[in-house]
């Protein structure tokens, strides 16, 4: 995919629904009593892999143009022994590892080669303590995961190492209302991506779960309570919208995204503060965000992205386009994403002429005289989209394997053309 340089932008667009919210809603709706209608949900590779797995477990899911309808199982996922393949869906892997313990049968939970390299050990250890029969097939704490399920999970108190992924905690919390003894979850270590736990808890409350406590003293979920089907509105994905807001900073001009605003709990709302620090003007409304772009030159900047690691590739390409150093820190968990995002983003930035120092927990990017290059996205949707917006400013940029964006944003290339066309 060759990217065409454009001048200052003047665009309004609406990103697709939040992937994080859609996947949480799908699993809770599948466990709930009655019918749930999910409006604005995202249909992409990740969510489709999750839906196919849930259908195999007896969940009735119907997709239409404007909604996903889910008929829940009242916590009684069906018997569907065998292999469940989740592609590259790391969230789905973590979420289903717990949910399958509520089903019946023997399961092998697996996915792509990269998915089977992503860590699962802390979650598996916690599940064993909660009464599950679950293990890593290779004994390395990664998928394939073998699960022997008997239709219930004891639950109770458990400590969880949360320094690698918040998805481990979200997986346990989502299934807590169906554990016989409920769940009391204590987080050990310095938890990453904490805002994602907040959106998990908020969605659980919408479905009727009873929770108490906090991340410091421990989180309690009342067991045997279950969820009730409901109407769920999924707001647009600010992670997807962040590329277009950043494009305004790179190219100048104005970009507005609609459907998500200042009250959103999505962690990647942090892009607004980042763009302000980098020199853009950002205005937040109740249901829209507008950026008038610009990049500050010369000043060294440091961004701690522990709670919003998906923004790191975007911040890195912004740093490459400005004079001065841009440090991205506190994101060692980036090495366990769809690619090693520290190593691969650094490698691709060097191709276009930026100076990059790779750190154990991030990178320092120093902009220079940039030029186009053939960008290897390493199968990572966020690398492909980040370098695509850099190509709106830097001539000669080509993205190899452009189809990888379908993991989270199938319509990305169409939307990119729409905002950059004269």
TORKOL-4160 file (C-alpha; in steps of 0.2 Angstrom, whole numbers, padded with zeros to 4 digits, m for minus):
422
<pt num="1" X="0000" Y="0000" Z="0000"/>
<pt num="2" X="0008" Y="0016" Z="m0006"/>
<pt num="3" X="0004" Y="0031" Z="0004"/>
<pt num="4" X="0001" Y="0048" Z="m0004"/>
<pt num="5" X="0007" Y="0064" Z="0004"/>
<pt num="6" X="m0006" Y="0077" Z="0007"/>
<pt num="7" X="m0007" Y="0095" Z="0013"/>
<pt num="8" X="m0016" Y="0102" Z="0028"/>
<pt num="9" X="m0032" Y="0091" Z="0033"/>
<pt num="10" X="m0050" Y="0097" Z="0035"/>
<pt num="11" X="m0060" Y="0081" Z="0040"/>
<pt num="12" X="m0073" Y="0074" Z="0051"/>
<pt num="13" X="m0075" Y="0056" Z="0053"/>
<pt num="14" X="m0082" Y="0043" Z="0065"/>
<pt num="15" X="m0071" Y="0028" Z="0070"/>
<pt num="16" X="m0078" Y="0010" Z="0071"/>
<pt num="17" X="m0084" Y="0004" Z="0088"/>
<pt num="18" X="m0072" Y="0000" Z="0102"/>
<pt num="19" X="m0064" Y="m0017" Z="0101"/>
<pt num="20" X="m0060" Y="m0017" Z="0120"/>
<pt num="21" X="m0078" Y="m0013" Z="0124"/>
<pt num="22" X="m0085" Y="m0025" Z="0110"/>
<pt num="23" X="m0076" Y="m0040" Z="0117"/>
<pt num="24" X="m0081" Y="m0037" Z="0135"/>
<pt num="25" X="m0099" Y="m0035" Z="0130"/>
<pt num="26" X="m0099" Y="m0051" Z="0119"/>
<pt num="27" X="m0092" Y="m0062" Z="0133"/>
<pt num="28" X="m0104" Y="m0055" Z="0146"/>
<pt num="29" X="m0119" Y="m0056" Z="0135"/>
<pt num="30" X="m0115" Y="m0074" Z="0131"/>
<pt num="31" X="m0115" Y="m0078" Z="0150"/>
<pt num="32" X="m0130" Y="m0067" Z="0154"/>
<pt num="33" X="m0148" Y="m0072" Z="0156"/>
<pt num="34" X="m0159" Y="m0067" Z="0141"/>
<pt num="35" X="m0155" Y="m0057" Z="0126"/>
<pt num="36" X="m0142" Y="m0043" Z="0124"/>
<pt num="37" X="m0142" Y="m0031" Z="0109"/>
<pt num="38" X="m0125" Y="m0023" Z="0106"/>
<pt num="39" X="m0126" Y="m0008" Z="0095"/>
<pt num="40" X="m0111" Y="0000" Z="0087"/>
<pt num="41" X="m0100" Y="m0016" Z="0090"/>
<pt num="42" X="m0085" Y="m0019" Z="0080"/>
<pt num="43" X="m0084" Y="m0033" Z="0067"/>
<pt num="44" X="m0065" Y="m0036" Z="0064"/>
<pt num="45" X="m0054" Y="m0052" Z="0064"/>
<pt num="46" X="m0052" Y="m0052" Z="0083"/>
<pt num="47" X="m0071" Y="m0050" Z="0087"/>
<pt num="48" X="m0076" Y="m0062" Z="0074"/>
<pt num="49" X="m0064" Y="m0076" Z="0081"/>
<pt num="50" X="m0072" Y="m0073" Z="0098"/>
<pt num="51" X="m0089" Y="m0074" Z="0091"/>
<pt num="52" X="m0085" Y="m0090" Z="0082"/>
<pt num="53" X="m0078" Y="m0098" Z="0098"/>
<pt num="54" X="m0094" Y="m0092" Z="0108"/>
<pt num="55" X="m0105" Y="m0100" Z="0095"/>
<pt num="56" X="m0097" Y="m0116" Z="0096"/>
<pt num="57" X="m0101" Y="m0115" Z="0115"/>
<pt num="58" X="m0119" Y="m0114" Z="0112"/>
<pt num="59" X="m0121" Y="m0095" Z="0112"/>
<pt num="60" X="m0134" Y="m0089" Z="0099"/>
<pt num="61" X="m0126" Y="m0073" Z="0090"/>
<pt num="62" X="m0134" Y="m0064" Z="0076"/>
<pt num="63" X="m0126" Y="m0050" Z="0066"/>
<pt num="64" X="m0135" Y="m0037" Z="0057"/>
<pt num="65" X="m0130" Y="m0020" Z="0049"/>
<pt num="66" X="m0132" Y="m0010" Z="0065"/>
<pt num="67" X="m0132" Y="m0023" Z="0079"/>
<pt num="68" X="m0126" Y="m0039" Z="0086"/>
<pt num="69" X="m0139" Y="m0049" Z="0095"/>
<pt num="70" X="m0133" Y="m0062" Z="0108"/>
<pt num="71" X="m0144" Y="m0074" Z="0117"/>
<pt num="72" X="m0135" Y="m0079" Z="0133"/>
<pt num="73" X="m0133" Y="m0095" Z="0141"/>
<pt num="74" X="m0136" Y="m0090" Z="0160"/>
<pt num="75" X="m0118" Y="m0096" Z="0164"/>
<pt num="76" X="m0121" Y="m0113" Z="0156"/>
<pt num="77" X="m0109" Y="m0113" Z="0141"/>
<pt num="78" X="m0112" Y="m0129" Z="0131"/>
<pt num="79" X="m0101" Y="m0144" Z="0129"/>
<pt num="80" X="m0090" Y="m0142" Z="0113"/>
<pt num="81" X="m0074" Y="m0151" Z="0117"/>
<pt num="82" X="m0060" Y="m0149" Z="0105"/>
<pt num="83" X="m0048" Y="m0136" Z="0098"/>
<pt num="84" X="m0053" Y="m0117" Z="0098"/>
<pt num="85" X="m0042" Y="m0107" Z="0087"/>
<pt num="86" X="m0042" Y="m0088" Z="0090"/>
<pt num="87" X="m0030" Y="m0082" Z="0077"/>
<pt num="88" X="m0020" Y="m0067" Z="0084"/>
<pt num="89" X="m0034" Y="m0062" Z="0097"/>
<pt num="90" X="m0024" Y="m0060" Z="0113"/>
<pt num="91" X="m0039" Y="m0053" Z="0122"/>
<pt num="92" X="m0050" Y="m0067" Z="0117"/>
<pt num="93" X="m0037" Y="m0080" Z="0122"/>
<pt num="94" X="m0036" Y="m0072" Z="0140"/>
<pt num="95" X="m0054" Y="m0070" Z="0142"/>
<pt num="96" X="m0059" Y="m0088" Z="0136"/>
<pt num="97" X="m0046" Y="m0096" Z="0146"/>
<pt num="98" X="m0057" Y="m0092" Z="0161"/>
<pt num="99" X="m0074" Y="m0093" Z="0153"/>
<pt num="100" X="m0070" Y="m0111" Z="0146"/>
<pt num="101" X="m0068" Y="m0116" Z="0164"/>
<pt num="102" X="m0087" Y="m0113" Z="0167"/>
<pt num="103" X="m0091" Y="m0124" Z="0152"/>
<pt num="104" X="m0090" Y="m0143" Z="0151"/>
<pt num="105" X="m0078" Y="m0154" Z="0141"/>
<pt num="106" X="m0059" Y="m0154" Z="0136"/>
<pt num="107" X="m0053" Y="m0140" Z="0127"/>
<pt num="108" X="m0037" Y="m0134" Z="0118"/>
<pt num="109" X="m0036" Y="m0115" Z="0116"/>
<pt num="110" X="m0024" Y="m0110" Z="0103"/>
<pt num="111" X="m0020" Y="m0097" Z="0089"/>
<pt num="112" X="m0007" Y="m0091" Z="0078"/>
<pt num="113" X="0012" Y="m0094" Z="0081"/>
<pt num="114" X="0013" Y="m0076" Z="0088"/>
<pt num="115" X="m0002" Y="m0079" Z="0099"/>
<pt num="116" X="0006" Y="m0094" Z="0106"/>
<pt num="117" X="0021" Y="m0084" Z="0112"/>
<pt num="118" X="0011" Y="m0072" Z="0122"/>
<pt num="119" X="0012" Y="m0074" Z="0141"/>
<pt num="120" X="m0002" Y="m0083" Z="0150"/>
<pt num="121" X="0007" Y="m0090" Z="0166"/>
<pt num="122" X="0000" Y="m0078" Z="0179"/>
<pt num="123" X="m0018" Y="m0081" Z="0173"/>
<pt num="124" X="m0015" Y="m0100" Z="0173"/>
<pt num="125" X="m0008" Y="m0100" Z="0190"/>
<pt num="126" X="m0023" Y="m0090" Z="0197"/>
<pt num="127" X="m0035" Y="m0101" Z="0188"/>
<pt num="128" X="m0027" Y="m0117" Z="0196"/>
<pt num="129" X="m0029" Y="m0109" Z="0213"/>
<pt num="130" X="m0047" Y="m0105" Z="0210"/>
<pt num="131" X="m0051" Y="m0123" Z="0206"/>
<pt num="132" X="m0048" Y="m0125" Z="0187"/>
<pt num="133" X="m0039" Y="m0139" Z="0178"/>
<pt num="134" X="m0029" Y="m0129" Z="0166"/>
<pt num="135" X="m0011" Y="m0130" Z="0160"/>
<pt num="136" X="0000" Y="m0124" Z="0146"/>
<pt num="137" X="0003" Y="m0139" Z="0134"/>
<pt num="138" X="0021" Y="m0135" Z="0132"/>
<pt num="139" X="0024" Y="m0130" Z="0150"/>
<pt num="140" X="0030" Y="m0113" Z="0145"/>
<pt num="141" X="0016" Y="m0103" Z="0152"/>
<pt num="142" X="0009" Y="m0099" Z="0134"/>
<pt num="143" X="m0004" Y="m0106" Z="0122"/>
<pt num="144" X="m0009" Y="m0119" Z="0117"/>
<pt num="145" X="m0019" Y="m0120" Z="0134"/>
<pt num="146" X="m0027" Y="m0137" Z="0139"/>
<pt num="147" X="m0043" Y="m0135" Z="0150"/>
<pt num="148" X="m0053" Y="m0149" Z="0158"/>
<pt num="149" X="m0070" Y="m0141" Z="0163"/>
<pt num="150" X="m0084" Y="m0148" Z="0173"/>
<pt num="151" X="m0096" Y="m0134" Z="0171"/>
<pt num="152" X="m0092" Y="m0123" Z="0186"/>
<pt num="153" X="m0077" Y="m0114" Z="0195"/>
<pt num="154" X="m0075" Y="m0113" Z="0214"/>
<pt num="155" X="m0068" Y="m0096" Z="0215"/>
<pt num="156" X="m0063" Y="m0088" Z="0231"/>
<pt num="157" X="m0048" Y="m0077" Z="0235"/>
<pt num="158" X="m0033" Y="m0076" Z="0224"/>
<pt num="159" X="m0017" Y="m0066" Z="0221"/>
<pt num="160" X="m0013" Y="m0061" Z="0203"/>
<pt num="161" X="0004" Y="m0055" Z="0196"/>
<pt num="162" X="m0002" Y="m0040" Z="0185"/>
<pt num="163" X="0014" Y="m0033" Z="0178"/>
<pt num="164" X="0012" Y="m0041" Z="0161"/>
<pt num="165" X="m0006" Y="m0038" Z="0156"/>
<pt num="166" X="m0022" Y="m0031" Z="0163"/>
<pt num="167" X="m0031" Y="m0044" Z="0153"/>
<pt num="168" X="m0027" Y="m0057" Z="0166"/>
<pt num="169" X="m0037" Y="m0048" Z="0179"/>
<pt num="170" X="m0051" Y="m0043" Z="0167"/>
<pt num="171" X="m0053" Y="m0062" Z="0162"/>
<pt num="172" X="m0055" Y="m0067" Z="0181"/>
<pt num="173" X="m0067" Y="m0052" Z="0185"/>
<pt num="174" X="m0078" Y="m0055" Z="0170"/>
<pt num="175" X="m0082" Y="m0073" Z="0176"/>
<pt num="176" X="m0082" Y="m0069" Z="0194"/>
<pt num="177" X="m0101" Y="m0068" Z="0195"/>
<pt num="178" X="m0102" Y="m0086" Z="0190"/>
<pt num="179" X="m0090" Y="m0093" Z="0202"/>
<pt num="180" X="m0097" Y="m0103" Z="0217"/>
<pt num="181" X="m0088" Y="m0093" Z="0230"/>
<pt num="182" X="m0087" Y="m0077" Z="0220"/>
<pt num="183" X="m0070" Y="m0069" Z="0218"/>
<pt num="184" X="m0058" Y="m0059" Z="0229"/>
<pt num="185" X="m0044" Y="m0053" Z="0218"/>
<pt num="186" X="m0028" Y="m0045" Z="0224"/>
<pt num="187" X="m0016" Y="m0038" Z="0212"/>
<pt num="188" X="0003" Y="m0041" Z="0214"/>
<pt num="189" X="0017" Y="m0030" Z="0207"/>
<pt num="190" X="0014" Y="m0014" Z="0197"/>
<pt num="191" X="m0001" Y="m0016" Z="0187"/>
<pt num="192" X="m0001" Y="m0011" Z="0169"/>
<pt num="193" X="m0015" Y="m0004" Z="0158"/>
<pt num="194" X="m0026" Y="0000" Z="0174"/>
<pt num="195" X="m0039" Y="0010" Z="0165"/>
<pt num="196" X="m0044" Y="m0006" Z="0155"/>
<pt num="197" X="m0048" Y="m0014" Z="0172"/>
<pt num="198" X="m0060" Y="0001" Z="0175"/>
<pt num="199" X="m0069" Y="m0001" Z="0159"/>
<pt num="200" X="m0071" Y="m0020" Z="0163"/>
<pt num="201" X="m0079" Y="m0016" Z="0180"/>
<pt num="202" X="m0090" Y="m0002" Z="0172"/>
<pt num="203" X="m0096" Y="m0015" Z="0159"/>
<pt num="204" X="m0099" Y="m0028" Z="0173"/>
<pt num="205" X="m0110" Y="m0016" Z="0182"/>
<pt num="206" X="m0120" Y="m0012" Z="0167"/>
<pt num="207" X="m0124" Y="m0031" Z="0166"/>
<pt num="208" X="m0129" Y="m0031" Z="0184"/>
<pt num="209" X="m0114" Y="m0038" Z="0193"/>
<pt num="210" X="m0110" Y="m0033" Z="0211"/>
<pt num="211" X="m0093" Y="m0028" Z="0214"/>
<pt num="212" X="m0084" Y="m0018" Z="0228"/>
<pt num="213" X="m0066" Y="m0014" Z="0234"/>
<pt num="214" X="m0052" Y="m0006" Z="0223"/>
<pt num="215" X="m0036" Y="m0010" Z="0215"/>
<pt num="216" X="m0026" Y="m0007" Z="0230"/>
<pt num="217" X="m0036" Y="m0016" Z="0244"/>
<pt num="218" X="m0043" Y="m0029" Z="0232"/>
<pt num="219" X="m0058" Y="m0032" Z="0221"/>
<pt num="220" X="m0073" Y="m0042" Z="0227"/>
<pt num="221" X="m0086" Y="m0049" Z="0215"/>
<pt num="222" X="m0102" Y="m0057" Z="0222"/>
<pt num="223" X="m0103" Y="m0075" Z="0215"/>
<pt num="224" X="m0119" Y="m0084" Z="0209"/>
<pt num="225" X="m0126" Y="m0067" Z="0204"/>
<pt num="226" X="m0124" Y="m0068" Z="0185"/>
<pt num="227" X="m0128" Y="m0055" Z="0172"/>
<pt num="228" X="m0144" Y="m0049" Z="0164"/>
<pt num="229" X="m0146" Y="m0046" Z="0146"/>
<pt num="230" X="m0148" Y="m0028" Z="0141"/>
<pt num="231" X="m0145" Y="m0015" Z="0127"/>
<pt num="232" X="m0127" Y="m0010" Z="0126"/>
<pt num="233" X="m0121" Y="0005" Z="0116"/>
<pt num="234" X="m0103" Y="0003" Z="0110"/>
<pt num="235" X="m0094" Y="0020" Z="0108"/>
<pt num="236" X="m0081" Y="0023" Z="0094"/>
<pt num="237" X="m0064" Y="0016" Z="0097"/>
<pt num="238" X="m0052" Y="0031" Z="0102"/>
<pt num="239" X="m0038" Y="0019" Z="0098"/>
<pt num="240" X="m0043" Y="0019" Z="0080"/>
<pt num="241" X="m0047" Y="0037" Z="0080"/>
<pt num="242" X="m0030" Y="0042" Z="0087"/>
<pt num="243" X="m0022" Y="0039" Z="0071"/>
<pt num="244" X="m0032" Y="0052" Z="0062"/>
<pt num="245" X="m0030" Y="0064" Z="0076"/>
<pt num="246" X="m0011" Y="0062" Z="0075"/>
<pt num="247" X="m0012" Y="0064" Z="0056"/>
<pt num="248" X="m0018" Y="0082" Z="0060"/>
<pt num="249" X="m0002" Y="0085" Z="0070"/>
<pt num="250" X="0008" Y="0078" Z="0056"/>
<pt num="251" X="0000" Y="0087" Z="0042"/>
<pt num="252" X="m0008" Y="0102" Z="0050"/>
<pt num="253" X="m0026" Y="0107" Z="0048"/>
<pt num="254" X="m0041" Y="0101" Z="0057"/>
<pt num="255" X="m0048" Y="0083" Z="0061"/>
<pt num="256" X="m0063" Y="0080" Z="0071"/>
<pt num="257" X="m0069" Y="0062" Z="0077"/>
<pt num="258" X="m0087" Y="0060" Z="0082"/>
<pt num="259" X="m0096" Y="0048" Z="0094"/>
<pt num="260" X="m0083" Y="0049" Z="0108"/>
<pt num="261" X="m0079" Y="0064" Z="0120"/>
<pt num="262" X="m0073" Y="0070" Z="0136"/>
<pt num="263" X="m0083" Y="0057" Z="0147"/>
<pt num="264" X="m0075" Y="0042" Z="0139"/>
<pt num="265" X="m0066" Y="0029" Z="0150"/>
<pt num="266" X="m0056" Y="0022" Z="0136"/>
<pt num="267" X="m0037" Y="0023" Z="0141"/>
<pt num="268" X="m0032" Y="0029" Z="0124"/>
<pt num="269" X="m0041" Y="0046" Z="0127"/>
<pt num="270" X="m0023" Y="0050" Z="0133"/>
<pt num="271" X="m0019" Y="0054" Z="0115"/>
<pt num="272" X="m0028" Y="0071" Z="0118"/>
<pt num="273" X="m0015" Y="0076" Z="0131"/>
<pt num="274" X="m0001" Y="0069" Z="0121"/>
<pt num="275" X="m0005" Y="0079" Z="0106"/>
<pt num="276" X="m0007" Y="0095" Z="0117"/>
<pt num="277" X="0010" Y="0092" Z="0124"/>
<pt num="278" X="0017" Y="0090" Z="0106"/>
<pt num="279" X="0010" Y="0107" Z="0101"/>
<pt num="280" X="m0008" Y="0104" Z="0094"/>
<pt num="281" X="m0024" Y="0112" Z="0100"/>
<pt num="282" X="m0036" Y="0100" Z="0106"/>
<pt num="283" X="m0055" Y="0103" Z="0110"/>
<pt num="284" X="m0066" Y="0090" Z="0118"/>
<pt num="285" X="m0085" Y="0090" Z="0117"/>
<pt num="286" X="m0098" Y="0078" Z="0125"/>
<pt num="287" X="m0097" Y="0067" Z="0109"/>
<pt num="288" X="m0083" Y="0073" Z="0099"/>
<pt num="289" X="m0064" Y="0078" Z="0099"/>
<pt num="290" X="m0056" Y="0090" Z="0087"/>
<pt num="291" X="m0038" Y="0093" Z="0084"/>
<pt num="292" X="m0030" Y="0108" Z="0075"/>
<pt num="293" X="m0013" Y="0101" Z="0071"/>
<pt num="294" X="0005" Y="0106" Z="0074"/>
<pt num="295" X="0021" Y="0099" Z="0081"/>
<pt num="296" X="0032" Y="0108" Z="0094"/>
<pt num="297" X="0050" Y="0108" Z="0088"/>
<pt num="298" X="0066" Y="0107" Z="0099"/>
<pt num="299" X="0060" Y="0102" Z="0116"/>
<pt num="300" X="0064" Y="0085" Z="0123"/>
<pt num="301" X="0048" Y="0076" Z="0129"/>
<pt num="302" X="0045" Y="0060" Z="0140"/>
<pt num="303" X="0029" Y="0050" Z="0139"/>
<pt num="304" X="0025" Y="0036" Z="0152"/>
<pt num="305" X="0013" Y="0025" Z="0142"/>
<pt num="306" X="0011" Y="0011" Z="0155"/>
<pt num="307" X="m0008" Y="0013" Z="0155"/>
<pt num="308" X="m0010" Y="0016" Z="0136"/>
<pt num="309" X="0003" Y="0005" Z="0127"/>
<pt num="310" X="m0007" Y="0004" Z="0111"/>
<pt num="311" X="m0002" Y="0023" Z="0108"/>
<pt num="312" X="0016" Y="0019" Z="0108"/>
<pt num="313" X="0019" Y="0017" Z="0089"/>
<pt num="314" X="0009" Y="0033" Z="0085"/>
<pt num="315" X="0019" Y="0043" Z="0098"/>
<pt num="316" X="0035" Y="0036" Z="0091"/>
<pt num="317" X="0031" Y="0041" Z="0073"/>
<pt num="318" X="0026" Y="0058" Z="0079"/>
<pt num="319" X="0042" Y="0059" Z="0088"/>
<pt num="320" X="0051" Y="0055" Z="0072"/>
<pt num="321" X="0043" Y="0070" Z="0063"/>
<pt num="322" X="0049" Y="0083" Z="0075"/>
<pt num="323" X="0066" Y="0090" Z="0081"/>
<pt num="324" X="0070" Y="0085" Z="0098"/>
<pt num="325" X="0070" Y="0069" Z="0108"/>
<pt num="326" X="0054" Y="0060" Z="0112"/>
<pt num="327" X="0055" Y="0046" Z="0125"/>
<pt num="328" X="0042" Y="0033" Z="0127"/>
<pt num="329" X="0045" Y="0024" Z="0144"/>
<pt num="330" X="0037" Y="0011" Z="0156"/>
<pt num="331" X="0030" Y="m0001" Z="0142"/>
<pt num="332" X="0040" Y="m0017" Z="0144"/>
<pt num="333" X="0024" Y="m0026" Z="0140"/>
<pt num="334" X="0025" Y="m0020" Z="0122"/>
<pt num="335" X="0037" Y="m0034" Z="0119"/>
<pt num="336" X="0022" Y="m0046" Z="0120"/>
<pt num="337" X="0010" Y="m0038" Z="0109"/>
<pt num="338" X="0006" Y="m0044" Z="0091"/>
<pt num="339" X="0025" Y="m0041" Z="0088"/>
<pt num="340" X="0039" Y="m0035" Z="0099"/>
<pt num="341" X="0033" Y="m0017" Z="0097"/>
<pt num="342" X="0048" Y="m0009" Z="0104"/>
<pt num="343" X="0061" Y="m0018" Z="0093"/>
<pt num="344" X="0050" Y="m0018" Z="0077"/>
<pt num="345" X="0045" Y="0000" Z="0078"/>
<pt num="346" X="0063" Y="0005" Z="0082"/>
<pt num="347" X="0069" Y="m0005" Z="0067"/>
<pt num="348" X="0056" Y="0003" Z="0055"/>
<pt num="349" X="0059" Y="0021" Z="0061"/>
<pt num="350" X="0078" Y="0019" Z="0057"/>
<pt num="351" X="0073" Y="0014" Z="0039"/>
<pt num="352" X="0065" Y="0031" Z="0037"/>
<pt num="353" X="0080" Y="0041" Z="0044"/>
<pt num="354" X="0075" Y="0043" Z="0063"/>
<pt num="355" X="0088" Y="0040" Z="0076"/>
<pt num="356" X="0081" Y="0028" Z="0089"/>
<pt num="357" X="0088" Y="0021" Z="0105"/>
<pt num="358" X="0080" Y="0005" Z="0111"/>
<pt num="359" X="0077" Y="0004" Z="0129"/>
<pt num="360" X="0072" Y="m0012" Z="0139"/>
<pt num="361" X="0055" Y="m0003" Z="0143"/>
<pt num="362" X="0053" Y="0008" Z="0128"/>
<pt num="363" X="0063" Y="0019" Z="0116"/>
<pt num="364" X="0070" Y="0037" Z="0113"/>
<pt num="365" X="0066" Y="0044" Z="0096"/>
<pt num="366" X="0075" Y="0058" Z="0089"/>
<pt num="367" X="0068" Y="0066" Z="0073"/>
<pt num="368" X="0079" Y="0069" Z="0058"/>
<pt num="369" X="0078" Y="0071" Z="0039"/>
<pt num="370" X="0065" Y="0058" Z="0035"/>
<pt num="371" X="0063" Y="0049" Z="0019"/>
<pt num="372" X="0051" Y="0035" Z="0012"/>
<pt num="373" X="0054" Y="0017" Z="0014"/>
<pt num="374" X="0045" Y="0000" Z="0012"/>
<pt num="375" X="0038" Y="m0003" Z="0030"/>
<pt num="376" X="0037" Y="m0021" Z="0036"/>
<pt num="377" X="0022" Y="m0021" Z="0048"/>
<pt num="378" X="0028" Y="m0038" Z="0055"/>
<pt num="379" X="0009" Y="m0043" Z="0055"/>
<pt num="380" X="0005" Y="m0029" Z="0067"/>
<pt num="381" X="m0010" Y="m0018" Z="0064"/>
<pt num="382" X="m0004" Y="m0004" Z="0075"/>
<pt num="383" X="0013" Y="m0003" Z="0066"/>
<pt num="384" X="0005" Y="m0003" Z="0049"/>
<pt num="385" X="m0008" Y="0011" Z="0054"/>
<pt num="386" X="0005" Y="0022" Z="0063"/>
<pt num="387" X="0018" Y="0022" Z="0048"/>
<pt num="388" X="0003" Y="0025" Z="0036"/>
<pt num="389" X="m0001" Y="0042" Z="0044"/>
<pt num="390" X="0018" Y="0046" Z="0044"/>
<pt num="391" X="0017" Y="0043" Z="0025"/>
<pt num="392" X="0004" Y="0057" Z="0024"/>
<pt num="393" X="0019" Y="0069" Z="0028"/>
<pt num="394" X="0034" Y="0059" Z="0022"/>
<pt num="395" X="0035" Y="0055" Z="0003"/>
<pt num="396" X="0038" Y="0037" Z="m0003"/>
<pt num="397" X="0031" Y="0027" Z="0011"/>
<pt num="398" X="0025" Y="0010" Z="0007"/>
<pt num="399" X="0016" Y="m0002" Z="0019"/>
<pt num="400" X="0019" Y="m0021" Z="0016"/>
<pt num="401" X="0005" Y="m0033" Z="0022"/>
<pt num="402" X="m0008" Y="m0019" Z="0023"/>
<pt num="403" X="m0021" Y="m0032" Z="0026"/>
<pt num="404" X="m0015" Y="m0034" Z="0044"/>
<pt num="405" X="m0026" Y="m0019" Z="0049"/>
<pt num="406" X="m0041" Y="m0030" Z="0048"/>
<pt num="407" X="m0037" Y="m0037" Z="0065"/>
<pt num="408" X="m0045" Y="m0021" Z="0073"/>
<pt num="409" X="m0050" Y="m0009" Z="0059"/>
<pt num="410" X="m0055" Y="m0017" Z="0042"/>
<pt num="411" X="m0060" Y="0000" Z="0035"/>
<pt num="412" X="m0044" Y="0009" Z="0039"/>
<pt num="413" X="m0037" Y="0012" Z="0022"/>
<pt num="414" X="m0054" Y="0018" Z="0015"/>
<pt num="415" X="m0055" Y="0030" Z="0030"/>
<pt num="416" X="m0037" Y="0036" Z="0027"/>
<pt num="417" X="m0041" Y="0040" Z="0009"/>
<pt num="418" X="m0057" Y="0049" Z="0014"/>
<pt num="419" X="m0048" Y="0061" Z="0026"/>
<pt num="420" X="m0033" Y="0064" Z="0015"/>
<pt num="421" X="m0042" Y="0067" Z="m0002"/>
<pt num="422" X="m0043" Y="0085" Z="m0008"/>
